[in-house]
Amino acid sequence: MTQRPLSLYALCGSQRQASTSLRLLEALRLVSPEGISIEICDLIGNLPIFNPDHEGDRTPPTVKTLAAKIRDADGLIVSCPEYAHGIPGGFKNALDWLVSRDEVPFKPLMFAHASHRGDLVLEQLTEVLRTMSLRIVPEAFLRVPLAGKSDEAQAMVLAEAQRTGALQAGLDRFVQAIRASV
Ligand SMILES: Cc1cc2nc3c(=O)[nH]c(=O)nc-3n(C[C@H](O)[C@H](O)[C@H](O)COP(=O)(O)O)c2cc1C
């Protein structure tokens, strides 16, 4: 039986051009099998600062676009660095815009973590995202240590993760969890 294609929406917590978190998301996009598409969100850096007075009729267009992308996605992939033992402000701002809306509850979510460190941000994101009723899929957790490495070293780590099938395995476990829930 042919399975329905799935679309995943990837959210990066770093705005850096040379972000390792973004690089990991791009690597996942490159290994995604036929029938699984991954779009990487480029809206987070353009969101205004969250203000509850600007929800409802006054919701900014970028927030509406982000929310629509999330609504249409079968699952979310989050790759977020740790800043000062916490969630980077820009990423938390994006989450705050989504808290009171109906797009995120029960949406499956996978963490793709690009650092050998940063366990505190994972803990904090888990708390925040669970509070927002997202469905984190723990067995899909993927850690590929790119942070702090040269461009060349990152390419080697990613090539190895691809060769061993680690990237594909994380994605597969996420896809299986999504398919099992529908
Ligand atoms: C302002 C700032 C604060 C940081 N604080 C932490 C931290 O508390 N813990 C940690 O493990 N790394 C910390 N880092 C390192 C980043 O997590 C690391 O550089 C990561 O690669 C950044 O992600 P990116 O490459 O996707 O931009 C910090 C980096 C910056 C710029």
The ligand as an ORCA input file, in Angstrom:
! r2SCAN-3c Opt
* xyz 0 1
  C      25.120     34.400     23.459
  C      25.567     32.968     23.491
  C      25.383     32.212     24.631
  C      25.745     30.866     24.658
  N      25.505     30.140     25.787
  C      25.741     28.809     25.774
  C      25.380     27.994     26.892
  O      24.860     28.453     27.887
  N      25.619     26.657     26.814
  C      26.189     26.084     25.697
  O      26.348     24.858     25.661
  N      26.533     26.839     24.629
  C      26.334     28.173     24.650
  N      26.649     28.932     23.563
  C      27.274     28.275     22.422
  C      26.248     27.950     21.356
  O      25.238     27.104     21.828
  C      26.962     27.295     20.188
  O      27.868     28.257     19.676
  C      26.035     26.836     19.089
  O      26.835     26.296     18.090
  C      25.266     27.967     18.472
  O      24.340     27.417     17.571
  P      24.375     27.782     16.034
  O      25.686     27.272     15.493
  O      23.208     27.031     15.469
  O      24.273     29.265     15.883
  C      26.328     30.279     23.513
  C      26.531     31.059     22.367
  C      26.148     32.371     22.348
  C      26.338     33.182     21.081
*
